[in-house]
Amino acid sequence: GGPGGTFNRRCFIRWLAMVQVGGGLLSDYDVFPVKKSAVILSEVEIGDFTVYEQVPDYGGIPCLMSGSKEEWSRMSDEVCHHN
């Protein structure tokens, strides 16, 4: 329930999917990086959880991220247990 409840759950499920596929780069379907991210993406190393772009509205929702399987798992756990 609550505002954005279904949307937020669906976004979180994508993070769990990143654990299952072994980590990597996750982008919202409507993200088209044209500035600094375009350069970063060509050199991205999958390791630490990294947010490259955020939607400025709605509290800075991350829309372009990368991380290893372990990092996606760690961040999913952090989000799940955040009070």
KEPA-641329 format. One record per residue: residue number from 1; residue in three letters; x, y, z of N, C-alpha, C, CB in turn. Coordinates in Angstrom, 2 decimals. Glycine has a CB too. Example, Ala and Ser with C-alpha at 12.3 -4.5 7.8 and 13.67 -1.06 7.14 Angstrom:
KEPA-641329
+-----+-----+---------+---------+---------+---------+----------+---------+---------+---------+---------+---------+----------+---------+
|   k |   r |  n.east | n.north |    n.up | ca.east | ca.north |   ca.up |  c.east | c.north |    c.up | cb.east | cb.north |   cb.up |
+-----+-----+---------+---------+---------+---------+----------+---------+---------+---------+---------+---------+----------+---------+
|   1 | ALA |   13.19 |   -5.69 |    7.80 |   12.30 |    -4.50 |    7.80 |   13.20 |   -3.30 |    7.80 |   11.31 |    -4.47 |    9.05 |
|   2 | SER |   12.85 |   -2.25 |    7.08 |   13.67 |    -1.06 |    7.14 |   12.90 |    0.03 |    7.87 |   14.08 |    -0.60 |    5.72 |
+-----+-----+---------+---------+---------+---------+----------+---------+---------+---------+---------+---------+----------+---------+
//
This chain:
KEPA-641329
+-----+-----+---------+---------+---------+---------+----------+---------+---------+---------+---------+---------+----------+---------+
|   k |   r |  n.east | n.north |    n.up | ca.east | ca.north |   ca.up |  c.east | c.north |    c.up | cb.east | cb.north |   cb.up |
+-----+-----+---------+---------+---------+---------+----------+---------+---------+---------+---------+---------+----------+---------+
|   1 | GLY |    0.81 |   -1.19 |    0.00 |    0.00 |     0.00 |    0.00 |    0.85 |    1.25 |    0.00 |   -0.92 |     0.00 |    1.17 |
|   2 | GLY |    0.18 |    2.35 |    0.15 |    0.84 |     3.64 |    0.21 |    1.18 |    4.18 |   -1.17 |    2.08 |     3.55 |    1.03 |
|   3 | PRO |    1.54 |    5.46 |   -1.19 |    1.88 |     6.09 |   -2.47 |    3.08 |    5.40 |   -3.12 |    2.19 |     7.59 |   -2.26 |
|   4 | GLY |    2.92 |    5.00 |   -4.35 |    4.03 |     4.37 |   -5.07 |    4.35 |    2.96 |   -4.62 |    5.24 |     5.21 |   -4.93 |
|   5 | GLY |    3.50 |    2.35 |   -3.80 |    3.80 |     1.03 |   -3.25 |    4.07 |   -0.02 |   -4.30 |    2.68 |     0.59 |   -2.39 |
|   6 | THR |    3.17 |   -0.15 |   -5.26 |    3.34 |    -1.15 |   -6.32 |    4.55 |   -0.81 |   -7.17 |    2.08 |    -1.24 |   -7.20 |
|   7 | PHE |    4.70 |    0.44 |   -7.54 |    5.85 |     0.87 |   -8.34 |    7.15 |    0.58 |   -7.61 |    5.75 |     2.37 |   -8.67 |
|   8 | ASN |    7.22 |    0.90 |   -6.34 |    8.43 |     0.68 |   -5.55 |    8.76 |   -0.81 |   -5.44 |    8.28 |     1.29 |   -4.16 |
|   9 | ARG |    7.74 |   -1.63 |   -5.25 |    7.96 |    -3.08 |   -5.19 |    8.53 |   -3.60 |   -6.50 |    6.66 |    -3.82 |   -4.85 |
|  10 | ARG |    7.98 |   -3.13 |   -7.60 |    8.47 |    -3.58 |   -8.91 |    9.91 |   -3.13 |   -9.14 |    7.57 |    -3.04 |  -10.03 |
|  11 | CYS |   10.24 |   -1.93 |   -8.72 |   11.63 |    -1.47 |   -8.83 |   12.55 |   -2.34 |   -7.99 |   11.76 |     0.01 |   -8.40 |
|  12 | PHE |   12.12 |   -2.70 |   -6.80 |   12.93 |    -3.53 |   -5.91 |   13.13 |   -4.93 |   -6.50 |   12.27 |    -3.63 |   -4.53 |
|  13 | ILE |   12.10 |   -5.47 |   -7.13 |   12.21 |    -6.80 |   -7.74 |   13.31 |   -6.81 |   -8.80 |   10.86 |    -7.23 |   -8.36 |
|  14 | ARG |   13.48 |   -5.71 |   -9.51 |   14.57 |    -5.63 |  -10.50 |   15.92 |   -5.77 |   -9.83 |   14.51 |    -4.30 |  -11.28 |
|  15 | TRP |   16.05 |   -5.22 |   -8.62 |   17.32 |    -5.33 |   -7.89 |   17.57 |   -6.79 |   -7.53 |   17.31 |    -4.44 |   -6.60 |
|  16 | LEU |   16.53 |   -7.50 |   -7.10 |   16.68 |    -8.93 |   -6.80 |   17.04 |   -9.71 |   -8.06 |   15.38 |    -9.49 |   -6.19 |
|  17 | ALA |   16.48 |   -9.32 |   -9.19 |   16.82 |    -9.98 |  -10.45 |   18.29 |   -9.78 |  -10.79 |   15.94 |    -9.44 |  -11.60 |
|  18 | MET |   18.86 |   -8.63 |  -10.44 |   20.28 |    -8.38 |  -10.70 |   21.15 |   -9.33 |   -9.90 |   20.64 |    -6.92 |  -10.36 |
|  19 | VAL |   20.70 |   -9.72 |   -8.72 |   21.43 |   -10.72 |   -7.92 |   21.40 |  -12.05 |   -8.67 |   20.80 |   -10.87 |   -6.49 |
|  20 | GLN |   20.23 |  -12.43 |   -9.17 |   20.06 |   -13.72 |   -9.83 |   20.85 |  -13.85 |  -11.13 |   18.61 |   -13.96 |  -10.11 |
|  21 | VAL |   21.05 |  -12.74 |  -11.84 |   21.80 |   -12.81 |  -13.10 |   23.29 |  -12.60 |  -12.90 |   21.27 |   -11.77 |  -14.08 |
|  22 | GLY |   23.71 |  -12.43 |  -11.64 |   25.14 |   -12.31 |  -11.36 |   25.68 |  -10.91 |  -11.35 |   25.90 |   -13.09 |  -12.35 |
|  23 | GLY |   24.79 |   -9.91 |  -11.21 |   25.24 |    -8.52 |  -11.16 |   25.32 |   -7.92 |  -12.56 |   26.59 |    -8.42 |  -10.48 |
|  24 | GLY |   25.76 |   -6.68 |  -12.60 |   25.90 |    -6.01 |  -13.89 |   25.32 |   -4.62 |  -13.85 |   25.23 |    -6.81 |  -14.97 |
|  25 | LEU |   24.98 |   -4.14 |  -15.03 |   24.49 |    -2.78 |  -15.23 |   22.97 |   -2.81 |  -15.34 |   25.12 |    -2.13 |  -16.49 |
|  26 | LEU |   22.27 |   -1.92 |  -14.61 |   20.82 |    -1.82 |  -14.67 |   20.45 |   -0.39 |  -15.04 |   20.17 |    -2.23 |  -13.32 |
|  27 | SER |   19.61 |   -0.28 |  -16.05 |   19.15 |     1.03 |  -16.50 |   17.64 |    1.00 |  -16.63 |   19.81 |     1.42 |  -17.86 |
|  28 | ASP |   16.98 |    2.10 |  -16.27 |   15.57 |     2.22 |  -16.57 |   15.40 |    2.21 |  -18.08 |   14.96 |     3.52 |  -15.94 |
|  29 | TYR |   14.26 |    1.73 |  -18.55 |   14.04 |     1.60 |  -19.99 |   14.05 |    2.93 |  -20.72 |   12.73 |     0.91 |  -20.24 |
|  30 | ASP |   13.78 |    4.01 |  -19.99 |   13.71 |     5.32 |  -20.65 |   14.94 |    6.19 |  -20.40 |   12.48 |     6.05 |  -20.19 |
|  31 | VAL |   16.03 |    5.60 |  -19.96 |   17.27 |     6.36 |  -19.72 |   18.11 |    6.32 |  -20.97 |   18.06 |     5.78 |  -18.50 |
|  32 | PHE |   18.50 |    7.49 |  -21.40 |   19.39 |     7.62 |  -22.56 |   20.51 |    8.57 |  -22.16 |   18.61 |     8.15 |  -23.83 |
|  33 | PRO |   21.60 |    8.01 |  -21.64 |   22.68 |     8.87 |  -21.13 |   23.39 |    9.61 |  -22.27 |   23.70 |     8.04 |  -20.34 |
|  34 | VAL |   23.41 |   10.92 |  -22.18 |   24.04 |    11.72 |  -23.24 |   25.17 |   12.60 |  -22.72 |   23.00 |    12.58 |  -23.91 |
|  35 | LYS |   25.38 |   12.63 |  -21.43 |   26.43 |    13.47 |  -20.88 |   27.54 |   12.60 |  -20.32 |   25.88 |    14.40 |  -19.79 |
|  36 | LYS |   27.94 |   12.83 |  -19.09 |   29.08 |    12.12 |  -18.50 |   28.88 |   10.61 |  -18.44 |   29.34 |    12.64 |  -17.12 |
|  37 | SER |   27.65 |   10.14 |  -18.30 |   27.42 |     8.70 |  -18.18 |   27.81 |    7.96 |  -19.44 |   25.96 |     8.44 |  -17.87 |
|  38 | ALA |   27.66 |    8.58 |  -20.60 |   28.02 |     7.92 |  -21.85 |   29.49 |    7.54 |  -21.86 |   27.70 |     8.81 |  -23.05 |
|  39 | VAL |   30.33 |    8.38 |  -21.28 |   31.77 |     8.08 |  -21.20 |   32.01 |    7.01 |  -20.15 |   32.58 |     9.35 |  -20.87 |
|  40 | ILE |   31.37 |    7.14 |  -19.01 |   31.56 |     6.18 |  -17.91 |   31.14 |    4.78 |  -18.34 |   30.76 |     6.62 |  -16.68 |
|  41 | LEU |   30.03 |    4.65 |  -19.06 |   29.51 |     3.35 |  -19.43 |   30.47 |    2.57 |  -20.31 |   28.18 |     3.50 |  -20.13 |
|  42 | SER |   31.24 |    3.26 |  -21.11 |   32.18 |     2.56 |  -21.97 |   33.36 |    2.01 |  -21.18 |   32.69 |     3.48 |  -23.07 |
|  43 | GLU |   33.53 |    2.47 |  -19.94 |   34.66 |     2.05 |  -19.12 |   34.23 |    1.42 |  -17.80 |   35.55 |     3.23 |  -18.85 |
|  44 | VAL |   32.95 |    1.11 |  -17.66 |   32.44 |     0.62 |  -16.39 |   33.07 |   -0.72 |  -16.00 |   30.91 |     0.49 |  -16.46 |
|  45 | GLU |   33.46 |   -0.81 |  -14.76 |   33.94 |    -2.06 |  -14.18 |   32.93 |   -2.47 |  -13.12 |   35.39 |    -1.91 |  -13.57 |
|  46 | ILE |   32.40 |   -3.67 |  -13.27 |   31.38 |    -4.14 |  -12.35 |   32.05 |   -4.55 |  -11.05 |   30.57 |    -5.32 |  -12.96 |
|  47 | GLY |   31.73 |   -3.87 |   -9.98 |   32.30 |    -4.15 |   -8.68 |   31.42 |   -3.53 |   -7.61 |   33.75 |    -3.62 |   -8.57 |
|  48 | ASP |   31.92 |   -2.45 |   -7.00 |   31.14 |    -1.73 |   -6.00 |   29.82 |   -1.25 |   -6.59 |   31.94 |    -0.55 |   -5.43 |
|  49 | PHE |   28.79 |   -1.20 |   -5.76 |   27.50 |    -0.67 |   -6.20 |   27.70 |    0.81 |   -6.53 |   26.40 |    -0.86 |   -5.10 |
|  50 | THR |   27.32 |    1.19 |   -7.74 |   27.53 |     2.57 |   -8.20 |   26.27 |    3.08 |   -8.85 |   28.72 |     2.65 |   -9.17 |
|  51 | VAL |   25.87 |    4.30 |   -8.48 |   24.75 |     4.98 |   -9.13 |   25.35 |    6.05 |  -10.03 |   23.74 |     5.59 |   -8.07 |
|  52 | TYR |   25.05 |    5.96 |  -11.33 |   25.59 |     6.91 |  -12.30 |   24.63 |    8.07 |  -12.56 |   25.90 |     6.22 |  -13.61 |
|  53 | GLU |   23.34 |    7.79 |  -12.52 |   22.33 |     8.82 |  -12.78 |   21.16 |    8.63 |  -11.83 |   21.84 |     8.77 |  -14.25 |
|  54 | GLN |   20.55 |    9.76 |  -11.48 |   19.35 |     9.74 |  -10.63 |   18.31 |   10.65 |  -11.25 |   19.67 |    10.19 |   -9.17 |
|  55 | VAL |   17.04 |   10.28 |  -11.08 |   15.94 |    11.14 |  -11.49 |   15.87 |   12.25 |  -10.45 |   14.56 |    10.35 |  -11.61 |
|  56 | PRO |   16.04 |   13.51 |  -10.87 |   16.10 |    14.60 |   -9.88 |   14.82 |   14.77 |   -9.07 |   16.41 |    15.89 |  -10.57 |
|  57 | ASP |   13.69 |   14.49 |   -9.68 |   12.42 |    14.58 |   -8.95 |   12.23 |   13.32 |   -8.11 |   11.22 |    14.78 |   -9.92 |
|  58 | TYR |   11.32 |   13.33 |   -7.22 |   10.97 |    12.18 |   -6.40 |   12.11 |   11.68 |   -5.53 |   10.51 |    11.06 |   -7.29 |
|  59 | GLY |   12.94 |   12.57 |   -5.05 |   13.98 |    12.19 |   -4.10 |   15.22 |   11.57 |   -4.70 |   13.43 |    11.26 |   -3.14 |
|  60 | GLY |   15.46 |   11.76 |   -5.96 |   16.69 |    11.25 |   -6.57 |   16.68 |    9.75 |   -6.80 |   17.85 |    11.60 |   -5.73 |
|  61 | ILE |   15.64 |    9.24 |   -7.42 |   15.52 |     7.80 |   -7.68 |   16.63 |    7.36 |   -8.63 |   14.13 |     7.44 |   -8.27 |
|  62 | PRO |   17.43 |    6.36 |   -8.23 |   18.50 |     5.90 |   -9.13 |   17.91 |    5.25 |  -10.38 |   19.44 |     4.91 |   -8.41 |
|  63 | CYS |   18.46 |    5.60 |  -11.55 |   17.93 |     5.05 |  -12.80 |   19.01 |    4.42 |  -13.67 |   17.22 |     6.14 |  -13.57 |
|  64 | LEU |   20.27 |    4.51 |  -13.26 |   21.37 |     3.90 |  -13.98 |   22.41 |    3.48 |  -12.96 |   21.99 |     4.87 |  -15.06 |
|  65 | MET |   22.56 |    2.16 |  -12.76 |   23.39 |     1.64 |  -11.67 |   24.17 |    0.42 |  -12.13 |   22.53 |     1.28 |  -10.46 |
|  66 | SER |   25.22 |    0.10 |  -11.39 |   25.95 |    -1.15 |  -11.65 |   26.47 |   -1.70 |  -10.33 |   27.13 |    -0.92 |  -12.65 |
|  67 | GLY |   26.79 |   -2.98 |  -10.35 |   27.36 |    -3.62 |   -9.17 |   27.55 |   -5.10 |   -9.39 |   26.49 |    -3.37 |   -7.96 |
|  68 | SER |   28.40 |   -5.68 |   -8.58 |   28.60 |    -7.13 |   -8.62 |   27.37 |   -7.81 |   -8.01 |   29.89 |    -7.54 |   -7.85 |
|  69 | LYS |   27.28 |   -9.10 |   -8.17 |   26.18 |    -9.87 |   -7.57 |   26.13 |   -9.62 |   -6.07 |   26.36 |   -11.39 |   -7.84 |
|  70 | GLU |   27.29 |   -9.63 |   -5.43 |   27.35 |    -9.43 |   -3.98 |   26.87 |   -8.02 |   -3.59 |   28.78 |    -9.65 |   -3.47 |
|  71 | GLU |   27.21 |   -7.04 |   -4.40 |   26.80 |    -5.67 |   -4.11 |   25.29 |   -5.48 |   -4.30 |   27.55 |    -4.68 |   -4.99 |
|  72 | TRP |   24.74 |   -6.06 |   -5.36 |   23.29 |    -5.99 |   -5.55 |   22.57 |   -6.68 |   -4.39 |   22.87 |    -6.63 |   -6.90 |
|  73 | SER |   23.11 |   -7.79 |   -3.93 |   22.53 |    -8.50 |   -2.80 |   22.60 |   -7.65 |   -1.53 |   23.25 |    -9.85 |   -2.58 |
|  74 | ARG |   23.75 |   -7.05 |   -1.29 |   23.93 |    -6.20 |   -0.11 |   22.97 |   -5.01 |   -0.14 |   25.39 |    -5.71 |   -0.03 |
|  75 | MET |   22.86 |   -4.35 |   -1.29 |   21.99 |    -3.19 |   -1.38 |   20.52 |   -3.58 |   -1.28 |   22.25 |    -2.44 |   -2.68 |
|  76 | SER |   20.16 |   -4.73 |   -1.83 |   18.78 |    -5.22 |   -1.69 |   18.44 |   -5.47 |   -0.24 |   18.58 |    -6.50 |   -2.50 |
|  77 | ASP |   19.39 |   -6.04 |    0.48 |   19.20 |    -6.29 |    1.91 |   19.07 |   -4.97 |    2.67 |   20.37 |    -7.12 |    2.48 |
|  78 | GLU |   19.88 |   -3.98 |    2.31 |   19.81 |    -2.67 |    2.96 |   18.44 |   -2.03 |    2.74 |   20.92 |    -1.73 |    2.42 |
|  79 | VAL |   17.94 |   -2.09 |    1.51 |   16.64 |    -1.50 |    1.19 |   15.53 |   -2.24 |    1.92 |   16.39 |    -1.52 |   -0.34 |
|  80 | CYS |   15.63 |   -3.56 |    1.94 |   14.60 |    -4.39 |    2.57 |   14.50 |   -4.15 |    4.08 |   14.89 |    -5.86 |    2.31 |
|  81 | HIS |   15.62 |   -3.90 |    4.72 |   15.64 |    -3.74 |    6.18 |   15.70 |   -2.29 |    6.63 |   16.80 |    -4.48 |    6.76 |
|  82 | HIS |   15.56 |   -1.35 |    5.70 |   15.58 |     0.07 |    6.05 |   14.29 |    0.44 |    6.77 |   15.76 |     0.95 |    4.79 |
|  83 | ASN |   14.44 |    1.11 |    7.90 |   13.24 |     1.52 |    8.66 |   12.97 |    2.98 |    8.48 |   13.39 |     1.20 |   10.15 |
+-----+-----+---------+---------+---------+---------+----------+---------+---------+---------+---------+---------+----------+---------+
//
